[in-house]
Amino acid sequence: MREPDRTVDVDAVERDVDAVLRRLPVPATYSGNMFRVTGVLADATSAQIRRRREEVTMATRLGTTLSSPFRDLAPDPAPDADSVKSAFEAMQSPVIRLVHEALWLSGVAGHDDAVAAHSRALDCPEADDELWRTALNAWARTLDDEAYWFRLERRAKELDDPRVSTTTVAALRSRLPRRVLAPNAELATVAAAAGDSATVSRHLALLHDAPFPAESVAAALREACNPVTDRIHDECGALTEACTDSPSDIIVLGTNLLAAAPRLLAVPTAVLPPADGLSTALHDEIANTLARAAVAWVNDGGDPTLVQPLLDGAAGLARETTTAELVERTRRGLAEAAILAVVEPWTSSGNPDGAVEVLRRWRKRGVAPHLAAEVDRVVKDPRAIRAALQDVPTRAVFAGCGVRPHGHRAYAEDTWVETRFVTVFWVPVYPLGSYLSDDEFVYAQVPMTRWVRWVRHGLPIDAGVATCLPLFGRPITVAIGLATSVVLAGAARFRRRSIDAWLDERTGGVQE
């Protein structure tokens, strides 16, 4: 085969050939071939084409049917008048004509056997595997036959048009193997989308057993996944655009994308080998897009709880470690934001221990599954709940008495959590509060540990008992204690009811 013409714009020629192949859908590779539709022989002269067109026009007017020179490969049913007209008009383009010639009967036995067998198999995809193997084997021999390519070069020269040359034939030579394999690849992807694993396995076996280079098979399968790839790109693009232009649409678009993802991703996962990487890339594209959309939703003032299902779905889709880490950071960050939003009245009023009590009550009553683990983490994390600073007890000690911090804990980033106590002769007596601090500043008030809260609440009771006992005696002290217990129990019950009412209002009263 001669070298392509170096004076021709190779990229432009390849784009022209690709455009022709795109306009000829894979299922219509033969049924939509201009020569099959018109009944014109592939090497027909301009005069012969003109005469055939006149015959077709006259037959249409008379309501008669012209015979086809292709016998059992004649189109069935007969094409309509518009299709025939379009096919005749397309013959005026030498590029379209040469591509269609390459895929139709030429009078050369081996090539015609390949076209005939492949056309019959494609007309009836449920045909037995032997017909598919016959077609693929015949095409493999044809594409390896230099005589076939010399004939196409001769035909390009006979068309006598600067738009076709040996470069056009070279472009066809690099693309026809994938085009011949495309029907089986497309049938495999359609079956994968429908969940028909048996048909997927059948067509993948036909492709891998065919005498074609492995790279041609891989390229055909990749191209067959293009509709799915384009659909995912489009839906991710629409969601990304909504993040900027219409954040209110994020929940609907994200939910739709997440619902469609399993069916779409099943296609490349089923037909491509793991080493291909396309399936992994598409999984991560969706996961990344959902994570970014969730952040955009919250930044626009949206309720963080509404995007948690999107982030949970993204976590299940992520494949690369970096993507999984990004989604997890986003999911945890927004879950924490949603949780802290529930206790905002307590944190803004400087009551982090009240915030912990609310969260524990929420957890006990039942919290949405996607927040349960995060509620537990926030309650246990000494730094997670940070309340606004009110009156911070000043660290000052004179002769061992005053206020000083005890028990540094939760060290991180040169800060720690300390609890400030009223101190008598260097002995911590009564806790005033816990704070996120360093040597110079106090940054926020944080919850006290459980034992410190017991000391804070129990010490006044113990002090009261110790005072009343010598003054009033045991019976009166016991009575005062019982009355105090009743009052405290009533206060606790009232507090729980108040918290429950707030949770019902803030979380919609949803219980699991």
C-alpha positions in Angstrom: 0.0 0.0 0.0 1.3 3.4 -0.9 2.3 6.0 1.7 -0.4 8.7 2.3 -0.1 11.9 0.5 2.0 14.2 2.7 0.7 17.3 1.0 -2.8 16.6 2.4 -4.1 17.9 5.8 -4.2 14.5 7.5 -6.1 15.8 10.5 -8.8 17.3 8.3 -9.1 14.0 6.3 -9.4 12.0 9.4 -12.1 14.3 10.8 -14.0 13.9 7.5 -13.9 10.1 7.7 -14.9 10.1 11.4 -17.9 12.4 10.5 -19.1 10.0 7.8 -18.8 7.0 10.2 -20.7 8.9 13.0 -23.5 9.7 10.6 -23.8 6.0 9.8 -25.1 4.4 13.0 -23.5 1.1 13.9 -26.8 -0.9 13.6 -27.3 0.7 10.1 -23.7 -0.1 8.9 -25.2 -2.1 6.1 -28.9 -1.4 6.1 -28.1 2.3 5.8 -25.4 1.9 3.2 -26.1 4.2 0.2 -25.5 1.5 -2.4 -27.9 -1.0 -0.7 -30.6 1.7 -0.3 -30.4 2.9 -4.0 -29.5 -0.4 -5.7 -26.5 1.2 -7.3 -23.3 -0.9 -7.7 -20.3 0.4 -5.8 -18.2 1.1 -8.9 -21.1 2.7 -10.9 -20.2 5.6 -13.1 -22.0 8.9 -12.9 -24.1 8.0 -15.9 -25.2 4.7 -14.3 -26.1 6.5 -11.1 -28.1 9.1 -13.0 -29.9 6.4 -15.0 -30.7 4.4 -11.8 -32.0 7.5 -10.1 -34.3 8.2 -13.1 -35.6 4.6 -12.9 -36.3 4.9 -9.2 -38.1 8.2 -9.7 -40.3 6.7 -12.5 -41.1 3.6 -10.4 -42.1 5.8 -7.5 -44.5 7.8 -9.7 -46.0 4.6 -11.2 -46.2 2.9 -7.8 -44.1 -0.1 -8.9 -41.1 -1.7 -7.3 -37.6 -1.9 -8.9 -35.6 -5.1 -8.5 -32.3 -4.9 -6.5 -29.0 -6.2 -7.9 -28.1 -7.5 -4.5 -30.7 -10.3 -4.3 -31.0 -11.6 -0.7 -29.1 -8.5 0.5 -31.8 -6.2 -1.0 -33.3 -3.9 1.7 -36.3 -5.4 3.5 -38.5 -3.5 3.9 -37.9 -1.3 1.0 -36.6 2.2 2.0 -38.9 5.1 1.8 -38.6 7.8 -0.9 -36.9 10.3 1.4 -34.2 7.8 2.4 -33.5 6.9 -1.3 -33.3 10.6 -2.2 -30.9 11.3 0.6 -28.7 8.4 -0.4 -28.5 9.6 -4.0 -27.6 13.1 -2.9 -24.9 11.7 -0.5 -23.2 10.1 -3.5 -22.1 13.6 -4.6 -19.6 13.6 -1.7 -16.5 11.5 -2.7 -15.6 10.9 1.0 -19.0 9.5 1.9 -19.0 7.4 -1.2 -15.6 5.9 -0.6 -16.5 5.0 3.0 -19.7 3.4 1.9 -17.9 1.5 -0.8 -15.5 0.1 1.7 -18.4 -1.4 3.6 -20.4 -2.8 0.7 -20.2 -5.5 -2.0 -17.3 -4.9 -4.4 -17.3 -7.9 -6.6 -14.2 -9.3 -4.8 -15.1 -12.7 -3.3 -13.5 -12.5 0.1 -14.7 -8.9 0.8 -18.2 -9.8 -0.4 -18.3 -12.8 1.8 -17.4 -10.6 4.8 -20.1 -8.0 3.9 -22.8 -10.6 3.3 -22.2 -12.6 6.5 -21.8 -9.5 8.7 -24.9 -7.9 7.2 -27.0 -11.0 7.9 -25.7 -11.2 11.5 -26.4 -7.5 12.1 -29.9 -7.8 10.5 -30.6 -10.5 13.1 -28.5 -10.0 16.2 -29.9 -13.2 17.8 -28.3 -15.2 15.0 -26.2 -18.1 16.1 -22.6 -17.5 17.1 -21.3 -19.3 14.1 -22.7 -16.7 11.7 -21.0 -13.9 13.8 -17.7 -15.9 13.8 -17.9 -16.4 10.0 -18.5 -12.7 9.5 -15.6 -11.6 11.8 -13.2 -14.1 10.4 -14.0 -13.0 6.9 -13.6 -9.4 7.7 -10.3 -10.1 9.5 -9.0 -11.8 6.3 -10.2 -8.9 4.1 -8.6 -6.2 6.3 -5.3 -8.1 6.1 -5.5 -8.4 2.3 -3.4 -5.8 0.6 -5.4 -6.3 -2.6 -8.5 -4.9 -0.8 -6.6 -1.7 0.1 -5.1 -1.3 -3.4 -8.6 -1.6 -4.8 -9.8 1.2 -2.5 -6.8 3.4 -3.5 -7.6 2.8 -7.1 -11.2 3.7 -6.5 -10.1 6.9 -4.7 -8.1 7.8 -7.8 -11.0 7.0 -10.2 -13.3 9.3 -8.3 -10.9 12.1 -9.4 -11.6 14.5 -6.6 -9.1 16.3 -4.4 -11.2 15.5 -1.3 -10.2 11.8 -1.5 -6.7 10.3 -1.8 -4.4 7.7 -0.3 -4.7 9.6 3.0 -8.4 8.9 3.0 -7.7 5.2 2.5 -5.1 5.3 5.3 -7.6 6.9 7.6 -10.1 4.1 6.7 -7.5 1.4 7.3 -7.0 2.6 10.9 -10.7 2.8 11.6 -12.4 -0.1 9.9 -11.2 -2.8 12.4 -13.0 -0.9 15.2 -16.0 -0.4 12.9 -16.3 -4.1 12.1 -16.1 -5.0 15.8 -18.5 -2.2 16.8 -21.8 -4.2 16.4 -20.8 -6.8 19.0 -19.3 -4.1 21.3 -22.5 -2.1 21.1 -24.7 -5.2 21.6 -22.6 -6.0 24.7 -23.1 -2.5 26.1 -26.9 -2.5 25.5 -27.1 -5.9 27.2 -25.0 -4.5 30.2 -27.4 -1.6 30.6 -30.3 -4.0 30.6 -28.6 -6.3 33.2 -28.4 -9.2 30.7 -25.1 -10.7 31.7 -25.5 -13.8 29.5 -25.7 -11.6 26.3 -22.8 -9.5 27.6 -20.6 -12.6 28.0 -21.7 -13.9 24.6 -20.6 -10.8 22.6 -17.4 -10.3 24.7 -16.4 -13.9 23.9 -17.1 -13.3 20.2 -14.9 -10.2 20.3 -12.0 -11.7 22.2 -12.1 -14.9 20.1 -12.1 -12.9 16.8 -8.7 -12.7 14.9 -8.3 -9.0 15.5 -5.6 -7.2 17.5 -6.4 -6.8 21.2 -6.0 -3.1 20.9 -8.7 -3.0 18.2 -11.1 -4.9 20.4 -10.3 -2.6 23.4 -10.9 0.5 21.2 -14.2 -0.8 19.9 -15.5 -1.5 23.4 -14.3 1.9 24.6 -16.1 3.6 21.7 -19.3 1.6 22.5 -19.2 3.1 26.0 -19.1 6.6 24.6 -22.9 7.2 25.0 -22.7 6.3 28.6 -19.5 8.4 29.1 -21.2 11.4 27.4 -24.3 11.0 29.5 -22.3 11.0 32.7 -20.2 14.0 31.6 -23.4 15.8 30.7 -25.2 15.1 34.0 -22.1 15.9 36.0 -21.7 19.1 34.0 -25.3 20.1 34.6 -24.9 19.6 38.4 -21.6 21.5 38.4 -23.3 24.4 36.5 -26.1 24.4 39.0 -23.6 24.9 41.9 -23.0 28.4 40.4 -26.1 29.3 38.6 -29.0 27.7 40.5 -28.0 26.0 43.8 -31.7 25.4 44.5 -31.6 22.6 41.8 -28.7 20.8 43.4 -30.8 18.3 45.4 -33.0 17.3 42.5 -30.1 17.0 40.0 -27.8 15.2 42.5 -30.6 12.8 43.4 -31.3 12.0 39.8 -27.6 11.5 39.0 -27.2 9.2 42.0 -30.2 7.2 41.0 -29.0 6.8 37.4 -25.4 6.0 38.3 -25.7 2.3 39.0 -27.3 1.6 35.6 -24.8 3.8 33.7 -21.7 2.6 35.5 -22.7 -1.0 35.0 -21.9 -0.7 31.3 -18.1 0.1 31.4 -17.8 -2.1 34.5 -19.3 -5.1 32.6 -17.6 -4.7 29.2 -14.1 -3.2 30.0 -11.3 -4.9 31.8 -10.3 -3.4 35.2 -7.0 -2.3 33.7 -8.8 0.0 31.3 -9.5 2.6 34.0 -12.6 4.2 32.4 -15.0 2.7 34.9 -12.8 3.9 37.8 -12.6 7.4 36.3 -16.4 7.6 35.8 -17.1 6.4 39.3 -14.8 9.1 40.7 -16.1 11.8 38.4 -19.6 11.3 39.8 -18.4 11.0 43.4 -16.3 14.2 43.1 -19.2 16.1 41.5 -21.6 15.1 44.2 -19.1 16.2 46.9 -18.6 19.6 45.3 -22.4 20.0 44.9 -23.0 19.2 48.5 -20.5 21.9 49.6 -22.1 24.4 47.2 -25.6 23.6 48.6 -24.5 24.3 52.2 -22.5 27.4 51.2 -25.7 28.8 49.7 -27.5 28.4 53.0 -29.1 25.0 52.4 -29.9 22.5 55.1 -26.8 20.2 55.5 -29.0 17.2 56.3 -30.5 17.2 52.9 -27.2 16.5 51.1 -26.0 13.8 53.4 -27.7 11.1 51.3 -25.8 12.4 48.2 -22.5 12.2 50.1 -23.2 8.7 51.4 -23.9 7.7 47.8 -20.7 9.4 46.7 -18.8 7.5 49.3 -20.1 4.2 47.8 -19.0 5.3 44.3 -15.5 6.6 45.0 -12.7 4.3 43.8 -9.4 6.2 44.0 -8.1 6.7 47.5 -7.9 10.5 47.1 -11.5 10.7 46.0 -12.7 8.5 48.8 -10.8 10.7 51.3 -12.3 13.9 49.8 -15.8 12.5 50.0 -15.3 11.4 53.6 -13.9 14.7 54.6 -16.8 16.5 53.0 -19.4 14.1 54.4 -18.1 14.3 57.9 -17.7 18.1 57.7 -21.2 18.7 56.5 -22.7 16.1 58.9 -21.0 17.9 61.8 -22.4 21.2 60.5 -25.9 19.7 60.4 -25.5 18.4 64.0 -24.1 21.6 65.3 -26.9 23.5 63.7 -29.4 21.6 65.9 -27.6 22.8 69.1 -26.8 26.3 67.9 -28.9 28.0 70.6 -26.9 26.3 73.3 -23.5 26.9 71.7 -24.3 30.6 70.9 -25.4 31.1 74.6 -22.1 29.6 75.9 -23.6 26.3 77.1 -21.6 23.5 75.5 -22.6 21.0 78.2 -26.3 21.7 77.4 -25.5 21.0 73.7 -24.0 17.6 74.6 -27.2 16.9 76.6 -29.3 17.7 73.6 -27.3 15.5 71.3 -27.4 12.6 73.7 -31.2 13.0 73.9 -31.4 13.2 70.1 -29.3 10.0 69.8 -31.5 8.2 72.3 -34.7 9.2 70.7 -33.5 8.1 67.3 -31.4 10.0 64.7 -31.2 9.6 60.9 -28.9 6.7 60.1 -26.5 8.8 58.0 -26.0 11.1 61.1 -25.9 8.5 63.9 -22.2 7.8 63.8 -21.4 11.4 63.5 -23.5 12.3 66.5 -21.6 9.8 68.5 -18.3 11.2 67.2 -19.2 14.8 68.0 -20.3 13.9 71.5 -17.0 12.1 72.2 -14.7 14.7 70.5 -13.6 17.2 73.2 -13.1 19.8 70.5 -16.1 19.4 68.2 -18.6 21.4 70.2 -17.3 25.0 70.7 -19.5 27.5 72.4 -19.2 31.2 72.4 -17.1 32.6 75.1 -19.0 34.3 77.9 -17.3 35.3 81.2 -14.0 33.3 81.2 -12.7 32.7 84.7 -9.3 34.4 84.9 -6.4 32.3 85.9 -5.2 33.8 89.1 -3.9 32.1 92.3 -2.7 33.7 95.5 -1.3 31.6 98.2 -2.6 28.5 96.5 -6.2 29.9 96.4 -8.1 31.2 93.4 -8.8 29.9 89.9 -6.4 27.8 87.9 -6.6 25.1 85.1 -6.2 21.4 85.8 -6.0 18.4 83.5 -4.7 19.5 80.1 -6.1 17.1 77.4 -6.9 16.7 73.7 -3.6 18.2 72.5 -3.5 19.3 68.9 -2.0 22.2 66.9 -0.4 23.7 70.0 -3.7 23.9 71.8 -5.4 21.8 74.4 -8.5 21.5 76.5 -8.2 22.6 80.1 -10.8 22.8 82.9 -10.6 25.8 85.3 -11.4 25.1 88.9 -11.9 27.1 92.0 -8.8 26.1 93.9 -8.2 26.1 97.7 -4.6 25.7 98.7 -3.8 24.2 95.3 -6.6 21.6 95.6 -9.2 21.8 92.8 -12.6 22.1 94.5 -15.3 23.3 92.1 -15.1 23.2 88.2 -16.1 26.5 86.4 -15.9 25.3 82.8 -13.7 23.7 80.2 -11.9 25.7 77.5 -9.9 25.3 74.3 -6.7 27.2 75.2 -3.0 27.7 74.8 -0.6 29.6 77.0 -1.9 33.0 75.9 -5.5 32.7 74.6 -8.8 31.1 75.3 -10.5 30.2 71.9 -13.8 28.6 72.9 -15.7 27.0 75.7 -16.1 23.2 75.3 -18.0 20.4 77.1 -16.7 19.2 80.5 -15.9 15.5 81.0 -18.6 13.4 82.6 -16.8 13.1 86.0 -16.3 16.9 86.1 -20.0 17.5 85.5 -20.8 15.1 88.4 -18.5 17.1 90.6 -20.1 20.3 89.4 -23.7 19.1 90.1 -23.0 16.9 93.1 -20.8 19.3 95.1 -23.6 21.8 96.0 -25.8 18.9 97.1 -23.1 17.5 99.3 -22.4 20.9 100.7 -26.1 21.4 101.5 -26.3 18.1 103.2 -23.2 18.8 105.2 -24.6 22.2 106.3 -28.1 21.0 107.1 -27.2 17.9 109.1 -25.6 19.7 112.1 -28.2 22.5 112.0 -31.5 20.5 111.6 -30.6 17.0 112.4 -31.0 13.8 110.4 -34.9 13.6 109.9 -35.2 17.1 108.7 -32.1 16.8 106.5 -33.5 13.6 105.0 -36.8 15.4 104.3 -35.0 18.3 102.7 -33.0 15.9 100.6 -36.2 14.1 99.4 -37.8 17.4 98.6 -34.7 18.5 96.7 -34.7 15.2 94.8 -38.3 15.6 93.8 -37.6 19.1 92.6 -34.5 18.1 90.7 -36.4 15.2 89.1 -39.2 17.5 88.0 -36.7 19.9 86.7 -34.9 17.2 84.7 -38.2 15.9 83.3 -39.2 19.4 82.3 -35.8 19.9 80.7 -36.2 16.7 78.7 -39.6 17.7 77.5 -38.2 21.1 76.4 -35.4 19.4 74.6 -37.8 17.0 72.9 -40.0 19.8 71.8 -37.0 21.6 70.3 -35.8 18.5 68.5 -39.2 17.9 67.1 -39.3 21.4 65.8 -35.7 21.4 64.5 -35.5 18.0 63.0 -39.1 17.6 61.9 -39.9 15.0 64.6 -38.5 12.2 62.5 -37.8 9.1 64.5 -36.1 6.0 63.3 
